[in-house]
Amino acid sequence: MAGMRTVTLIGKPGCHLCDDARVVIEKVAAELGAAVEERDINQDEELYRAYWEQIPVVLVDGEQHTFWRVDEGRLRRALGG
């Protein structure tokens, strides 16, 4: 779909901050019609090197938006909501 925004959560299994981030991302994305994808930092060496100290990392349309904690209002604004 043209114009659809994508939010990517980069994390790993067993990460409680990743779980918290997922809840916020899923809520905001559902309300604003954005796509959500998840990437496991343990399955991608490039992501691991880039982000291992920052997970969870959130990308909006491929650009880093935030890390560690996701602010619902800030994510909503980034997605145009």
C-alpha positions in Angstrom: 0.0 0.0 0.0 1.5 3.4 -1.0 2.1 5.7 1.9 2.0 3.1 4.6 4.4 3.8 7.4 6.4 1.0 8.9 7.5 0.6 12.5 10.3 -1.8 13.2 11.1 -3.2 16.6 14.6 -4.5 17.0 15.0 -6.6 20.1 15.5 -10.1 21.4 13.6 -12.8 23.2 13.4 -12.4 27.0 13.8 -8.7 26.9 11.3 -7.0 29.1 11.9 -3.6 27.6 11.2 -5.1 24.2 7.9 -6.5 25.5 7.0 -3.0 26.9 7.9 -1.4 23.6 5.9 -3.9 21.6 2.7 -3.1 23.5 3.1 0.7 22.7 4.0 0.1 19.1 1.2 -2.3 18.4 -1.4 0.0 20.0 -0.2 3.1 18.1 0.3 1.3 14.8 -3.2 -0.3 15.0 -4.8 3.1 15.6 -2.9 4.8 12.8 -2.8 2.0 10.2 1.0 1.5 10.3 2.7 -1.8 9.5 4.8 -3.4 12.3 7.8 -5.7 11.9 10.1 -7.2 14.4 13.8 -8.1 14.0 15.7 -10.4 16.4 19.1 -8.8 17.1 20.5 -12.4 17.7 19.6 -13.4 14.2 21.3 -10.5 12.3 25.0 -9.8 12.9 24.8 -6.3 11.4 21.9 -5.3 13.7 23.8 -6.8 16.6 26.9 -4.7 15.9 24.8 -1.6 15.4 22.4 -1.8 18.3 23.4 -4.4 20.9 23.7 -1.7 23.7 20.4 0.0 22.8 17.7 -2.6 22.5 14.9 -2.3 22.1 15.5 0.0 19.1 12.5 1.4 17.2 12.8 2.4 13.6 10.2 4.4 11.7 10.4 3.8 7.9 14.0 2.5 8.4 15.3 5.5 10.4 16.1 5.2 14.1 13.3 6.8 16.2 14.2 5.8 19.7 15.7 3.1 21.9 15.1 1.6 25.4 11.7 3.2 26.0 9.0 4.1 23.6 7.0 7.3 24.2 3.5 6.8 22.9 2.9 10.4 22.1 6.3 10.8 20.3 5.7 7.7 18.2 2.2 8.9 17.3 3.6 12.2 16.2 6.4 10.5 14.1 3.7 8.5 12.3 1.6 11.6 11.7 -1.1 11.0 14.2 
